[in-house]
């Protein structure tokens, strides 16, 4: 029986999103550097950053940046594990560890970003 490869075969969509997430990360990183170090002439202090992060818009930007960065990096690690680890028990152990790291990093990131309120 011949395997029918389609866009929905499992890997094509993740491959495509890996490329899209890389472009997104490059654009957001460029905007971050430009906004904080070129466009804003104010002094960077904790209170200035806390006031900015306290707005819902920046919380959304930061959480989406965190989610996309985690996906991009950990999916890349997932592919490396899949390519180089051939023992099934070792592969599943590393996949489980990678999943725990992803969930923990996302939870800690969100718990760090959400509590910020205006005024520091």
C-alpha positions in Angstrom: 0.0 0.0 0.0 1.4 3.4 -1.0 1.4 6.3 1.5 -0.6 9.2 0.2 1.2 12.4 1.0 -0.9 15.5 1.4 -0.7 18.8 3.1 -2.6 17.2 6.0 -0.2 14.3 6.2 1.1 15.5 9.5 4.3 17.4 8.9 3.6 19.9 6.2 1.5 22.3 8.3 4.0 22.3 11.1 6.8 22.8 8.6 5.0 25.8 7.2 4.2 27.3 10.6 7.9 26.9 11.6 8.8 29.1 8.7 6.0 31.6 9.4 6.9 31.8 13.1 10.5 32.5 12.1 9.5 35.5 10.0 7.1 36.7 12.8 9.9 36.4 15.4 12.3 38.4 13.1 9.8 41.2 12.6 8.8 41.4 16.3 12.4 41.4 17.4 13.3 44.2 15.0 10.2 46.2 16.1 11.2 45.6 19.8 14.7 46.9 19.3 13.5 49.8 17.2 10.8 50.9 19.6 12.8 50.5 22.8 16.2 51.8 21.6 15.5 54.2 18.7 12.0 55.5 18.7 11.6 56.1 22.5 13.9 58.8 23.7 12.9 58.3 27.3 15.1 56.6 29.9 14.4 52.9 30.2 13.5 52.2 33.8 11.5 49.6 35.5 8.5 51.9 36.0 8.5 52.9 32.3 8.6 49.3 31.2 6.0 48.3 33.8 3.6 51.0 32.6 4.0 49.9 29.0 3.6 46.2 29.9 0.5 47.0 32.0 -1.6 47.8 28.9 -3.7 44.9 27.4 -2.2 45.6 23.9 1.4 45.0 25.1 0.3 42.0 27.3 -1.2 40.5 24.1 2.0 41.2 22.1 4.3 39.8 24.8 2.3 36.6 25.4 2.0 36.0 21.6 5.7 36.6 21.2 6.3 34.1 24.1 4.0 31.5 22.6 5.5 31.8 19.1 9.1 31.8 20.4 8.4 28.7 22.5 6.8 26.9 19.6 9.6 27.8 17.2 12.4 26.8 19.5 10.9 23.7 21.0 9.5 22.4 17.7 13.0 22.8 16.3 14.3 20.7 19.2 11.5 18.2 18.6 12.7 17.8 15.0 16.3 17.3 16.1 15.3 14.6 18.6 13.2 12.9 16.0 16.1 12.9 13.5 18.9 11.7 15.9 17.3 9.6 18.6 16.3 6.2 17.3 15.4 4.3 20.5 11.7 4.6 21.0 11.8 4.8 24.8 14.5 7.5 24.7 12.6 9.5 22.1 9.3 9.4 24.1 11.1 10.3 27.3 12.7 13.4 25.6 9.4 14.3 23.9 7.7 14.2 27.3 10.4 16.3 28.9 10.2 18.8 26.1 6.4 19.0 26.6 6.8 19.6 30.3 9.4 22.3 29.6 7.0 24.0 27.1 4.0 24.0 29.4 6.1 25.2 32.4 7.8 28.0 30.4 4.4 29.1 29.0 2.7 29.1 32.4 5.6 31.0 34.1 5.7 33.5 31.2 2.0 34.2 31.4 2.1 34.4 35.2 4.9 37.0 34.9 3.2 39.1 32.2 -0.4 39.2 33.4 0.0 40.8 37.0 1.6 44.0 35.7 -0.5 47.1 36.5 -0.1 50.7 35.6 2.0 52.6 38.1 4.5 49.8 38.7 
